[in-house]
Amino acid sequence: MLFGSALTSLGAWIYLSLFHGKFWQGGPTLKAGSSPPCAPDVAIVVPARDEAESIQSCLKSLLEQDYDGKLSVILVDDNSTDGTGDLARAVPDPHNRLIVLTGAPRPPGWSGKLWAVNQGAQEALNHIGPYGYILFTDADIMHAPQHLATLLAKAREDDLDMVSEMVALNCESSAERFLVPAFVYFFAMLYPFAWTASERSRIAGAAGGTILLRRRALERIGGIEAIRGALIDDCTLAAHVKRSGGRLYLGHSELAWSVRPYRGAKDIWEMIARTAYVQLRQSPLLLLATILGMTLIWLLPVGLVLFGKGRTRKVGLLTYLVSCATFLPTLKRFGLPLWRALPLPFVAAFYMAATVGSAIDHHRGVGVRWKNRSYTDEAS
């Protein structure tokens, strides 16, 4: 019985390693230097709620984009209480590219961020032509001057409807070095980048820090209103675009980075728990299946190495080493020593516990918490 479970775990890792979109290799990376063959109109939408620490640096990086086409930057102040809007209006804007909107009251059925995004998107349509693009980004993301041109070059050269990148994440504190690389790794496991790009696959992933979207694609899905209640808004948007016939790209960014720190394990726990149960469609059965699956592929091999005997222990050791090996490319991306792959099963256990915590919060009526707001369900 135990030997059979060991073989099942090894078989699962053979499948994941060879046939699951090669997720462990990570995704492609766009290099600076490319420019689009022409320069279509672009509007950048930045929803912001209580982002006083980073908003000016973010906007400066966007206003300083090295881009030859018409560019507008739209900041939507989502009822901030820390002066975010005033700080945004004080940013130097010599080319009159910046527009600061004060967010209207949120109507029923909308998540807070998406209501702000929608207001920005509606304004953006007034500033771009029918063949223009909208770049959605966050207020804690910084952009190198070549970033926008590089995204546009990729979109135009490959005739893509959406170009999205996972921005570089903070990895300085002990908690970040221990837990943040695994976030990128597990995201790629859920949304293999190659499958997102494939027209034959139904998988559609995106990273909210950088989403360049063709205007026609946004209009084809019915605008942001089509996803108005989504709590995992980036991947929901990608799914809508792909189902409508759109072509996607998902990769890593060397030209954009997050300045949001995760100072301790508690911060990362809250980041995971915020949407983990939503990812499971708030289903107890899917939660149970997830716990059993993660136990099989992560915890069982370690248990067999520590407490198994004979051939069962050898299979457990092989499985453990295979799982750790798949984490090495992610560690290289973060510039971390390869020995940090060894505690990966325990990191996975942390993520599993946070997912259970997310479910407990939901059934306690707490739901998704973000920026002093709470949502218990996705609106329809």
Secondary structure as GFF3:
##gff-version 3
##sequence-region A 1 380
A	DSSP	alpha_helix	2	19	.	.	.	ID=ss1
A	DSSP	three_ten_helix	23	25	.	.	.	ID=ss2
A	DSSP	beta_strand	29	30	.	.	.	ID=ss3
A	DSSP	beta_strand	42	48	.	.	.	ID=ss4
A	DSSP	alpha_helix	55	63	.	.	.	ID=ss5
A	DSSP	beta_strand	71	77	.	.	.	ID=ss6
A	DSSP	alpha_helix	84	89	.	.	.	ID=ss7
A	DSSP	beta_strand	98	102	.	.	.	ID=ss8
A	DSSP	alpha_helix	112	125	.	.	.	ID=ss9
A	DSSP	beta_strand	133	137	.	.	.	ID=ss10
A	DSSP	beta_strand	141	143	.	.	.	ID=ss11
A	DSSP	alpha_helix	147	157	.	.	.	ID=ss12
A	DSSP	beta_strand	162	168	.	.	.	ID=ss13
A	DSSP	alpha_helix	174	190	.	.	.	ID=ss14
A	DSSP	alpha_helix	193	197	.	.	.	ID=ss15
A	DSSP	beta_strand	210	214	.	.	.	ID=ss16
A	DSSP	alpha_helix	215	220	.	.	.	ID=ss17
A	DSSP	three_ten_helix	224	227	.	.	.	ID=ss18
A	DSSP	alpha_helix	233	243	.	.	.	ID=ss19
A	DSSP	beta_strand	248	258	.	.	.	ID=ss20
A	DSSP	alpha_helix	265	273	.	.	.	ID=ss21
A	DSSP	alpha_helix	276	279	.	.	.	ID=ss22
A	DSSP	alpha_helix	284	294	.	.	.	ID=ss23
A	DSSP	pi_helix	295	299	.	.	.	ID=ss24
A	DSSP	alpha_helix	300	307	.	.	.	ID=ss25
A	DSSP	alpha_helix	310	325	.	.	.	ID=ss26
A	DSSP	alpha_helix	328	334	.	.	.	ID=ss27
A	DSSP	three_ten_helix	338	341	.	.	.	ID=ss28
A	DSSP	alpha_helix	344	363	.	.	.	ID=ss29
A	DSSP	beta_strand	368	370	.	.	.	ID=ss30
A	DSSP	beta_strand	373	375	.	.	.	ID=ss31
###
